Amino acid sequence: MRVETGRFGTLEVDETTVFSFPMGLLGFARHKRFVVLDHRDDSPFKWLQCVEDGQLAFIISDPLYFMRDYHVDVRRSELAIIAPDRAEDLIVSVIMTVPADPQEMSANLLAPLIFNMENRLAMQYVLTDHRYPVKHYVLREGEPTLARMPEGQDAAPERRSISLR
């Protein structure tokens, strides 16, 4: 499938790599199909590119890169729309805001994206306990610094940022 994008030009996208967001994203409910693209091989960032609107793309990241204790505990029923069988099939990412001043870069920890890698369904999940902010400033003084995870940590079960109950 060919996707015309404003940022990346024309992309050839394998249909099997597309994620469907049945409910869309907050503020973008009519946009349902996205592909995840690497920013660079050595970067903690990725792009969530809409395949229906080539002008719509978000920077996303694994929250464990900058907040080692980030964890979402979710009832299986709350994720019914993406039909998770096992927590191991789920990947959590957060949408980043990257303004001109890098010190103002923030992550939306209150509304993470949850990807089911098994069936390619995904959703944005809004936490109700408010222990995480909408704007977590990643590089500000006193905050954890952005760092690469040690080799092999990404897939380690003890490093999962989500659990199902």
Residue frames as a rotation matrix with the C-alpha (Angstrom) as fourth column:
MET 1
0.591 0.807 0.000 0.00
0.807 -0.591 0.000 0.00
0.000 0.000 -1.000 0.00
ARG 2
-0.448 -0.694 0.564 1.27
0.678 -0.674 -0.291 3.48
0.582 0.252 0.773 -0.87
VAL 3
0.513 0.534 -0.672 0.89
0.836 -0.489 0.250 6.26
-0.195 -0.690 -0.697 1.67
GLU 4
0.017 -0.433 0.901 1.55
0.492 -0.781 -0.385 9.89
0.870 0.450 0.200 0.78
THR 5
0.428 0.070 -0.901 2.90
0.895 -0.173 0.411 11.72
-0.127 -0.982 -0.137 3.84
GLY 6
0.943 -0.063 0.325 3.88
-0.006 -0.985 -0.175 15.30
0.332 0.163 -0.929 4.51
ARG 7
0.633 -0.712 0.305 6.94
-0.626 -0.238 0.743 14.35
-0.456 -0.661 -0.596 6.54
PHE 8
-0.080 -0.687 0.723 8.28
-0.142 0.725 0.673 11.21
-0.987 -0.049 -0.155 4.85
GLY 9
-0.582 -0.040 -0.812 7.11
-0.802 -0.135 0.582 11.56
-0.133 0.990 0.047 1.25
THR 10
0.401 0.716 -0.571 5.66
-0.792 0.585 0.177 8.46
0.461 0.381 0.801 -0.35
LEU 11
-0.442 -0.479 0.759 5.87
-0.804 0.587 -0.097 5.34
-0.399 -0.653 -0.644 1.80
GLU 12
-0.140 0.367 -0.920 5.38
-0.462 0.797 0.388 1.73
0.876 0.480 0.057 0.76
VAL 13
-0.413 0.102 0.905 3.58
-0.901 0.095 -0.422 0.20
-0.130 -0.990 0.053 3.72
ASP 14
-0.836 0.155 -0.526 2.92
0.032 0.971 0.236 -3.50
0.547 0.180 -0.817 4.19
GLU 15
0.021 0.964 0.264 -0.77
-0.479 -0.222 0.849 -3.79
0.878 -0.144 0.457 5.12
THR 16
0.452 0.142 -0.881 0.17
0.499 0.778 0.381 -6.33
0.740 -0.611 0.281 7.82
THR 17
-0.575 -0.730 -0.368 2.15
0.742 -0.276 -0.611 -3.63
0.345 -0.625 0.700 9.70
VAL 18
-0.493 0.474 0.730 -0.81
-0.248 -0.880 0.404 -1.25
0.834 0.018 0.552 10.05
PHE 19
-0.883 0.273 -0.383 -2.42
0.452 0.270 -0.850 -0.83
-0.129 -0.923 -0.361 13.46
SER 20
-0.230 0.886 0.402 -6.15
0.316 -0.323 0.892 -0.20
0.920 0.332 -0.206 13.69
PHE 21
-0.992 0.061 -0.112 -7.39
0.077 -0.409 -0.909 2.14
-0.101 -0.910 0.401 16.42
PRO 22
-0.450 0.882 0.136 -11.13
0.834 0.362 0.417 1.30
0.318 0.301 -0.899 16.51
MET 23
0.506 0.648 -0.569 -11.89
0.818 -0.570 0.079 4.44
-0.273 -0.506 -0.818 18.57
GLY 24
0.542 -0.408 0.735 -9.25
0.297 -0.724 -0.622 6.67
0.786 0.556 -0.271 16.97
LEU 25
-0.515 -0.722 -0.462 -7.11
0.784 -0.179 -0.594 8.91
0.346 -0.668 0.658 19.15
LEU 26
0.118 0.529 -0.840 -8.26
0.783 -0.570 -0.249 11.70
-0.610 -0.629 -0.482 21.47
GLY 27
0.068 -0.005 -0.998 -9.13
-0.252 -0.968 -0.013 14.61
-0.965 0.252 -0.067 19.21
PHE 28
-0.527 -0.306 -0.793 -8.70
-0.841 0.052 0.539 12.46
-0.123 0.951 -0.285 16.09
ALA 29
-0.142 0.553 0.821 -11.58
-0.397 0.728 -0.559 9.98
-0.907 -0.406 0.116 16.33
ARG 30
0.813 0.539 -0.221 -12.01
-0.404 0.248 -0.881 9.60
-0.420 0.805 0.419 12.57
HIS 31
0.155 -0.843 -0.515 -8.37
-0.866 0.135 -0.481 8.58
0.475 0.521 -0.709 12.03
LYS 32
0.773 0.371 0.514 -8.21
-0.590 0.718 0.370 4.85
-0.232 -0.589 0.774 12.66
ARG 33
0.881 -0.447 0.155 -5.23
0.473 0.831 -0.292 3.36
0.002 0.330 0.944 10.80
PHE 34
0.714 -0.699 0.034 -1.62
-0.689 -0.694 0.207 4.06
-0.121 -0.171 -0.978 11.67
VAL 35
0.701 -0.630 -0.335 1.81
0.412 0.740 -0.531 2.63
0.582 0.234 0.779 11.04
VAL 36
0.852 -0.501 -0.152 4.77
-0.042 -0.353 0.935 2.90
-0.522 -0.790 -0.322 13.42
LEU 37
0.744 -0.642 0.184 8.02
0.242 0.002 -0.970 4.09
0.623 0.767 0.157 11.84
ASP 38
0.274 -0.749 -0.604 11.49
0.936 0.063 0.346 4.26
-0.221 -0.660 0.718 13.35
HIS 39
0.938 -0.089 -0.336 12.84
-0.099 -0.995 -0.014 7.78
-0.333 0.047 -0.942 13.82
ARG 40
0.170 -0.917 -0.360 16.44
-0.844 0.053 -0.534 6.51
0.509 0.394 -0.765 13.71
ASP 41
0.255 -0.113 -0.960 17.95
0.127 0.988 -0.083 3.17
0.959 -0.101 0.266 14.72
ASP 42
-0.573 -0.626 -0.528 19.56
0.610 0.104 -0.785 4.65
0.547 -0.773 0.323 17.84
SER 43
-0.703 0.357 0.615 16.61
-0.446 -0.895 0.009 6.81
0.554 -0.267 0.789 18.88
PRO 44
-0.887 0.462 -0.017 14.08
0.274 0.495 -0.824 6.19
-0.373 -0.736 -0.566 21.66
PHE 45
-0.259 0.813 -0.522 11.49
-0.512 -0.574 -0.639 7.89
-0.819 0.102 0.565 19.43
LYS 46
-0.702 0.198 0.684 9.23
0.638 0.602 0.481 6.49
-0.317 0.774 -0.549 16.75
TRP 47
-0.816 0.506 -0.279 6.60
-0.573 -0.773 0.273 8.03
-0.078 0.382 0.921 14.51
LEU 48
-0.414 0.810 0.415 2.93
0.507 0.584 -0.633 7.08
-0.756 -0.052 -0.653 14.57
GLN 49
-0.907 -0.012 -0.420 1.96
-0.328 -0.603 0.727 7.93
-0.263 0.798 0.543 11.00
CYS 50
0.044 0.985 0.164 -1.69
-0.248 0.170 -0.954 8.00
-0.968 0.001 0.252 9.96
VAL 51
-0.778 -0.303 0.549 -2.24
0.393 0.447 0.804 6.12
-0.490 0.841 -0.229 6.70
GLU 52
0.144 0.911 0.386 -5.57
0.975 -0.064 -0.213 7.87
-0.169 0.407 -0.898 6.02
ASP 53
0.991 0.089 0.098 -4.19
0.099 -0.989 -0.110 11.41
0.087 0.119 -0.989 6.40
GLY 54
0.394 -0.918 0.036 -0.55
0.774 0.311 -0.551 11.76
0.495 0.245 0.834 5.40
GLN 55
0.000 -0.367 0.930 -0.27
-0.158 -0.918 -0.363 15.09
0.987 -0.147 -0.058 7.23
LEU 56
0.664 0.357 0.657 -1.03
-0.682 -0.071 0.728 13.50
0.307 -0.931 0.196 10.61
ALA 57
0.222 -0.651 -0.726 1.90
0.321 0.752 -0.576 11.98
0.921 -0.105 0.376 12.52
PHE 58
0.884 0.054 0.463 2.83
-0.415 -0.364 0.834 11.83
0.214 -0.930 -0.299 16.20
ILE 59
-0.278 -0.949 -0.148 6.16
-0.519 0.279 -0.808 11.27
0.808 -0.148 -0.570 17.91
ILE 60
0.841 0.531 0.103 5.86
-0.396 0.475 0.786 8.38
0.368 -0.702 0.609 20.37
SER 61
-0.310 -0.950 -0.022 8.20
-0.642 0.226 -0.733 6.67
0.701 -0.213 -0.680 22.80
ASP 62
0.156 0.209 -0.965 8.35
0.542 0.799 0.261 3.85
0.826 -0.564 0.012 25.31
PRO 63
0.730 0.179 0.659 7.80
-0.321 -0.762 0.563 5.62
0.603 -0.622 -0.499 28.66
LEU 64
0.891 -0.421 -0.169 10.37
0.397 0.543 0.740 3.36
-0.220 -0.727 0.651 30.33
TYR 65
0.188 -0.849 0.494 13.10
0.771 -0.185 -0.610 5.32
0.609 0.495 0.619 28.52
PHE 66
-0.450 -0.367 0.814 12.57
-0.042 -0.902 -0.430 8.29
0.892 -0.228 0.390 30.80
MET 67
-0.001 0.430 0.903 10.49
-0.983 -0.168 0.079 7.01
0.185 -0.887 0.423 33.72
ARG 68
-0.735 -0.491 -0.467 11.74
-0.454 0.869 -0.199 3.64
0.503 0.066 -0.862 34.88
ASP 69
-0.915 0.392 0.094 8.80
0.145 0.537 -0.831 3.04
-0.377 -0.747 -0.548 37.24
TYR 70
-0.439 0.796 -0.417 6.00
-0.892 -0.441 0.097 3.90
-0.107 0.414 0.904 34.79
HIS 71
-0.985 0.166 0.036 3.37
0.168 0.984 0.054 1.19
-0.026 0.059 -0.998 34.99
VAL 72
-0.391 0.917 -0.078 -0.24
-0.887 -0.353 0.297 0.85
0.245 0.186 0.952 33.90
ASP 73
-0.940 0.225 0.258 -2.45
0.089 0.888 -0.450 -1.69
-0.330 -0.400 -0.855 35.66
VAL 74
-0.550 0.726 -0.412 -5.55
-0.831 -0.426 0.357 -2.27
0.083 0.539 0.838 33.55
ARG 75
-0.082 0.629 0.773 -8.60
-0.300 0.724 -0.621 -4.50
-0.950 -0.283 0.129 33.77
ARG 76
-0.819 -0.219 0.531 -8.82
0.345 0.551 0.760 -6.81
-0.459 0.805 -0.376 30.80
SER 77
0.073 0.958 0.278 -12.42
0.927 0.037 -0.373 -5.66
-0.367 0.285 -0.885 30.25
GLU 78
0.478 0.067 -0.876 -11.24
0.026 -0.998 -0.062 -2.05
-0.878 0.006 -0.478 29.77
LEU 79
-0.470 -0.714 -0.519 -9.14
-0.605 -0.167 0.778 -3.21
-0.642 0.680 -0.354 26.82
ALA 80
0.021 0.553 0.833 -11.86
0.225 0.809 -0.543 -5.41
-0.974 0.199 -0.107 25.30
ILE 81
0.818 0.367 -0.442 -11.84
-0.280 -0.417 -0.865 -3.39
-0.502 0.831 -0.238 22.08
ILE 82
0.183 -0.812 -0.555 -8.26
-0.960 -0.027 -0.278 -4.54
0.210 0.583 -0.784 21.36
ALA 83
0.875 0.422 -0.237 -8.90
-0.392 0.905 0.166 -8.08
0.284 -0.053 0.957 22.65
PRO 84
-0.123 -0.987 0.108 -5.73
-0.905 0.067 -0.420 -8.80
0.407 -0.149 -0.901 24.63
ASP 85
0.658 0.227 -0.718 -5.03
-0.002 0.954 0.300 -12.43
0.753 -0.196 0.628 25.52
ARG 86
0.428 -0.633 -0.646 -1.79
0.903 0.333 0.272 -11.80
0.043 -0.699 0.714 27.39
ALA 87
0.826 -0.208 -0.524 0.03
0.013 -0.922 0.386 -8.77
-0.564 -0.325 -0.759 28.78
GLU 88
-0.142 -0.964 0.224 3.10
0.283 0.178 0.943 -10.00
-0.949 0.197 0.248 26.88
ASP 89
-0.122 0.181 0.976 1.33
0.990 0.092 0.107 -9.14
-0.070 0.979 -0.190 23.62
LEU 90
0.833 0.547 0.082 0.85
0.547 -0.837 0.033 -5.51
0.087 0.018 -0.996 24.67
ILE 91
-0.405 -0.906 0.121 3.24
0.886 -0.421 -0.196 -2.63
0.228 0.028 0.973 24.11
VAL 92
0.625 0.561 -0.543 2.77
0.693 -0.719 0.054 0.75
-0.360 -0.410 -0.838 25.77
SER 93
-0.494 -0.697 0.520 3.90
0.815 -0.579 -0.001 4.00
0.302 0.423 0.854 24.18
VAL 94
0.188 0.524 -0.831 3.20
0.660 -0.694 -0.289 7.63
-0.728 -0.494 -0.476 24.97
ILE 95
0.576 0.073 0.814 2.72
0.719 -0.519 -0.462 10.60
0.389 0.852 -0.351 22.70
MET 96
-0.245 -0.779 -0.578 5.52
0.873 -0.436 0.218 13.13
-0.421 -0.451 0.787 22.92
THR 97
0.937 0.324 0.128 5.37
0.348 -0.854 -0.386 16.89
-0.016 0.407 -0.913 22.39
VAL 98
-0.007 -0.999 -0.034 8.65
0.918 -0.020 0.397 18.24
-0.397 -0.028 0.917 21.03
PRO 99
0.925 0.342 -0.167 8.65
0.274 -0.903 -0.331 22.06
-0.264 0.260 -0.929 20.79
ALA 100
0.684 -0.682 0.258 11.51
-0.047 -0.394 -0.918 24.23
0.728 0.616 -0.302 19.49
ASP 101
-0.023 -0.668 0.744 13.06
-0.931 -0.256 -0.259 24.35
0.363 -0.699 -0.616 22.98
PRO 102
-0.170 -0.077 -0.982 14.09
-0.108 0.992 -0.059 20.74
0.980 0.096 -0.177 23.81
GLN 103
-0.978 -0.202 0.049 13.90
-0.057 0.035 -0.998 21.51
0.200 -0.979 -0.046 27.55
GLU 104
-0.412 0.904 0.112 10.13
-0.840 -0.329 -0.433 21.77
-0.354 -0.272 0.895 27.07
MET 105
-0.504 0.207 -0.839 9.80
-0.470 0.749 0.467 18.27
0.725 0.629 -0.281 25.55
SER 106
-0.417 0.438 0.796 7.02
-0.831 0.171 -0.529 16.40
-0.368 -0.883 0.292 27.32
ALA 107
-0.897 0.192 -0.399 5.29
-0.001 0.901 0.434 13.04
0.442 0.390 -0.808 27.34
ASN 108
-0.051 0.946 0.319 1.58
-0.889 -0.188 0.416 12.44
0.454 -0.262 0.851 27.86
LEU 109
-0.921 -0.360 -0.147 1.72
-0.237 0.820 -0.521 9.83
0.308 -0.445 -0.841 30.62
LEU 110
-0.539 0.788 0.298 -1.97
-0.523 -0.036 -0.851 10.17
-0.660 -0.615 0.432 31.48
ALA 111
0.603 0.792 -0.099 -3.22
-0.522 0.298 -0.799 8.78
-0.603 0.533 0.593 28.15
PRO 112
-0.464 -0.870 0.166 -0.83
-0.458 0.396 0.796 6.08
-0.758 0.293 -0.582 26.91
LEU 113
0.212 0.404 -0.890 -1.22
-0.951 0.294 -0.093 4.18
0.224 0.866 0.446 23.66
ILE 114
-0.119 -0.191 0.974 -1.63
-0.497 0.861 0.108 0.43
-0.859 -0.472 -0.197 24.04
PHE 115
-0.047 -0.030 -0.998 -0.73
-0.981 0.190 0.041 -1.75
0.189 0.981 -0.038 21.06
ASN 116
0.513 0.187 0.838 -1.77
-0.336 0.942 -0.005 -5.38
-0.790 -0.279 0.546 20.79
MET 117
-0.334 -0.788 -0.518 1.08
-0.830 -0.015 0.558 -6.86
-0.447 0.616 -0.649 18.75
GLU 118
-0.679 0.103 0.727 -0.80
0.150 0.989 -0.001 -10.11
-0.719 0.108 -0.686 18.19
ASN 119
0.023 0.809 0.587 -3.82
0.897 0.243 -0.370 -8.73
-0.442 0.535 -0.720 16.32
ARG 120
-0.737 -0.467 0.490 -2.57
0.645 -0.702 0.302 -5.21
0.203 0.538 0.818 15.34
LEU 121
0.429 0.856 0.289 -5.32
0.569 -0.505 0.649 -3.45
0.701 -0.114 -0.704 17.28
ALA 122
-0.691 -0.679 -0.248 -4.52
0.647 -0.428 -0.631 -0.43
0.322 -0.596 0.736 19.44
MET 123
0.515 0.844 0.149 -6.15
0.647 -0.497 0.579 2.19
0.562 -0.202 -0.802 21.59
GLN 124
-0.543 -0.537 0.646 -5.44
-0.126 -0.709 -0.694 5.28
0.830 -0.458 0.317 23.62
TYR 125
0.144 0.519 -0.842 -6.23
0.759 0.489 0.431 4.53
0.635 -0.701 -0.324 27.25
VAL 126
-0.043 -0.095 0.995 -6.96
-0.356 -0.929 -0.104 7.39
0.934 -0.358 0.006 29.65
LEU 127
-0.627 -0.268 -0.731 -5.91
0.548 0.515 -0.659 6.66
0.553 -0.814 -0.176 33.22
THR 128
0.388 0.868 0.311 -8.38
0.263 -0.428 0.865 7.60
0.883 -0.254 -0.394 35.92
ASP 129
0.564 -0.158 -0.811 -6.08
0.826 0.133 0.548 7.77
0.021 -0.978 0.205 38.96
HIS 130
0.884 -0.145 0.444 -4.15
0.008 -0.945 -0.326 10.87
0.467 0.292 -0.835 37.75
ARG 131
0.693 -0.708 -0.135 -0.85
0.282 0.094 0.955 9.75
-0.663 -0.700 0.265 39.24
TYR 132
-0.380 -0.795 0.474 0.75
0.806 -0.033 0.590 10.57
-0.453 0.606 0.653 35.89
PRO 133
-0.118 0.315 -0.942 0.53
-0.077 -0.948 -0.308 13.98
-0.990 0.036 0.136 34.24
VAL 134
0.865 0.388 0.318 -0.54
0.336 0.023 -0.942 14.93
-0.373 0.921 -0.111 30.73
LYS 135
0.714 -0.674 0.187 2.76
-0.227 -0.476 -0.850 16.83
0.662 0.565 -0.492 30.46
HIS 136
0.792 -0.605 -0.076 5.74
0.354 0.354 0.866 15.07
-0.497 -0.713 0.495 31.98
TYR 137
0.804 -0.543 -0.244 8.74
-0.588 -0.659 -0.469 17.25
0.094 0.520 -0.849 31.12
VAL 138
0.917 -0.358 -0.176 11.39
0.326 0.927 -0.187 14.74
0.230 0.114 0.967 30.14
LEU 139
0.140 -0.979 0.150 14.56
0.710 -0.007 -0.704 16.89
0.690 0.205 0.694 30.22
ARG 140
0.546 0.097 0.832 13.90
-0.312 -0.898 0.309 19.43
0.778 -0.428 -0.460 32.95
GLU 141
-0.547 -0.800 0.248 16.20
-0.467 0.046 -0.883 19.62
0.695 -0.598 -0.399 35.95
GLY 142
-0.535 0.286 0.795 15.25
-0.762 0.243 -0.600 17.13
-0.365 -0.927 0.088 38.63
GLU 143
0.654 0.754 -0.065 13.51
-0.687 0.556 -0.467 14.83
-0.316 0.350 0.882 36.14
PRO 144
0.258 -0.555 0.790 14.97
0.280 0.826 0.489 11.55
-0.925 0.095 0.369 34.93
THR 145
-0.216 -0.402 -0.890 17.01
-0.724 -0.546 0.422 12.04
-0.655 0.736 -0.173 31.79
LEU 146
0.810 0.470 -0.350 16.22
-0.569 0.492 -0.659 10.41
-0.138 0.733 0.666 28.49
ALA 147
-0.283 -0.928 0.241 18.42
-0.827 0.364 0.429 7.33
-0.486 -0.078 -0.871 28.16
ARG 148
-0.057 0.189 -0.980 18.65
-0.720 0.673 0.172 4.21
0.692 0.715 0.097 26.08
MET 149
0.779 0.334 0.531 17.56
-0.605 0.622 0.497 1.05
-0.164 -0.708 0.687 27.80
PRO 150
-0.285 -0.883 0.374 20.26
-0.689 0.460 0.560 -1.50
-0.666 -0.098 -0.739 28.38
GLU 151
-0.550 -0.010 -0.835 20.50
-0.749 0.448 0.488 -4.07
0.370 0.894 -0.254 25.59
GLY 152
-0.721 0.303 -0.624 17.78
0.238 0.953 0.188 -6.69
0.651 -0.013 -0.759 25.85
GLN 153
-0.912 0.351 -0.213 15.67
0.138 -0.228 -0.964 -4.73
-0.387 -0.908 0.160 28.36
ASP 154
-0.676 0.676 -0.294 12.90
-0.730 -0.560 0.392 -3.78
0.100 0.479 0.872 25.90
ALA 155
-0.030 0.703 -0.710 11.30
-0.508 0.601 0.617 -7.22
0.861 0.379 0.340 25.84
ALA 156
-0.863 -0.355 -0.360 12.11
0.099 0.579 -0.809 -8.36
0.496 -0.734 -0.464 29.36
PRO 157
0.021 0.968 -0.251 8.89
0.583 0.192 0.789 -9.22
0.812 -0.163 -0.561 31.23
GLU 158
0.038 -0.027 -0.999 10.09
0.974 -0.221 0.043 -7.48
-0.222 -0.975 0.018 34.39
ARG 159
-0.852 -0.378 -0.363 10.42
0.278 -0.913 0.298 -4.26
-0.444 0.153 0.883 32.36
ARG 160
-0.412 0.783 0.465 6.83
0.777 0.036 0.629 -4.33
0.476 0.621 -0.623 31.09
SER 161
-0.988 0.084 0.126 4.96
-0.128 -0.906 -0.403 -1.12
0.080 -0.415 0.906 31.66
ILE 162
-0.158 0.987 -0.006 1.53
-0.899 -0.141 0.415 -2.82
0.409 0.071 0.910 31.68
SER 163
-0.997 0.004 0.073 -0.23
-0.024 0.926 -0.376 -5.57
-0.070 -0.377 -0.924 33.55
LEU 164
-0.344 0.924 -0.167 -3.71
-0.444 -0.004 0.896 -7.03
0.827 0.382 0.411 33.13
ARG 165
-0.906 0.137 0.401 -6.06
-0.318 0.407 -0.857 -8.03
-0.281 -0.903 -0.325 35.87
